[in-house]
Amino acid sequence: AGWPRWGESGADWKWVGHRGMGKKLTVELPENTIGSVCALLPEVRDVEIDVQMTKCGTVVVFHNFTAYDGRAIYERTLTEWRDEHPRALEHDGFPSPPPHALADVLAHCACDPATAWRALPTLAELLAQVPDSVTLNVELKYPHPDMHLPFPDRNTFVSAVLAVFAAARPRAASTAFSSFDADACLILRAALGPAAPHPVYILACNNDDDDVDPLDPRTVAPATVADFALWARLDGVCLWASKLHGPAAPFAADPAHLAAAAGAVTSRGLALASYGADNSDPEMVARLVAAGVRRVIADGAPAVAREFARRVRLAGGEGAGEVVLEFGEAWANSLEAQAVMVKASDAAGGL
């Protein structure tokens, strides 16, 4: 089953891999690569990826609007990036996958070993190599005006993304689309049609986040985001987990704040998803799921899922509620703690 549609806020919840196995500096695999997506298998079959466009109109999988030489992805063609500036796509801490990683990936995915870890894969390349059983959430990256970055107009961008899917993945009804940009969400909904099987979610974060236009109220407060999503006939809202937990997160969760923020979305029939560092904390995730979150986007998702399941078993329960009751102290939400959790779980062969 794909991401929940409007009116399906009671659907089963699932883990989702963030940019594949996780964002840079949290795991050993480079983010938004074909190998990183396939590395989730077989434990996690939902994944979030980021897409944008190059100067030649190619839709590529990459998170940051600019490369590490300061140039916008849209300022160069795909050939220029790959042939003339490949190192600009790799940050200083760009991970080198461990020797066993490729063998693990190839055991579950017939991807090209030569390009499994290549930065800036095209969306078409990824769709051709990732199994159809993987459910994608494709986030369309779009800079807000204050960033002053070159980028194609929204109609051109959305049309290019949907054209890739029409050619390479026509029957993938489980694919969802999302964006921090409210107007991109409107165009997606209009292009797909309200009855299309592809859900559309709007993302929201703090108003000081680079992805969010601080002057656009449609993408800041949970209630106004939900009102816009309902008016625009979107299917759901994906909120930063700390925005749901309250201002004291990750050190403490405010149950009243969580109930109000989640209820602002689910009471309107909208499906609710979340992302952020809090989603690597089993207790925090348990609270989110109990409040109505149905897709939990996490770094190192397979390892976090195993730790979550281990805590449920230790508590003698069958669901998320027992994790909260049994474990009062939240898992440390630092990048270092997330990395330790992933490595320890992998070394133990799963918990």
Secondary structure as UniProt FT lines:
FT   TURN            6..7
FT   TURN            9..10
FT   STRAND          14..18
FT   TURN            24..26
FT   TURN            31..32
FT   HELIX           34..38
FT   TURN            39..43
FT   STRAND          46..53
FT   TURN            55..56
FT   STRAND          59..61
FT   TURN            68..69
FT   HELIX           73..75
FT   HELIX           78..79
FT   HELIX           80..84
FT   HELIX           86..89
FT   TURN            92..93
FT   HELIX           99..106
FT   TURN            107..108
FT   TURN            113..117
FT   HELIX           123..129
FT   TURN            132..133
FT   STRAND          135..140
FT   HELIX           145..147
FT   HELIX           154..168
FT   TURN            170..171
FT   TURN            173..174
FT   STRAND          176..179
FT   HELIX           182..192
FT   TURN            194..195
FT   STRAND          200..204
FT   TURN            207..208
FT   TURN            210..211
FT   TURN            214..215
FT   HELIX           217..219
FT   HELIX           222..231
FT   TURN            232..233
FT   STRAND          236..240
FT   HELIX           241..245
FT   TURN            247..251
FT   HELIX           255..266
FT   TURN            267..269
FT   STRAND          271..275
FT   HELIX           277..280
FT   HELIX           282..291
FT   STRAND          293..298
FT   TURN            299..300
FT   HELIX           301..314
FT   TURN            315..316
FT   HELIX           320..326
FT   HELIX           335..347
FT   TURN            348..349
//
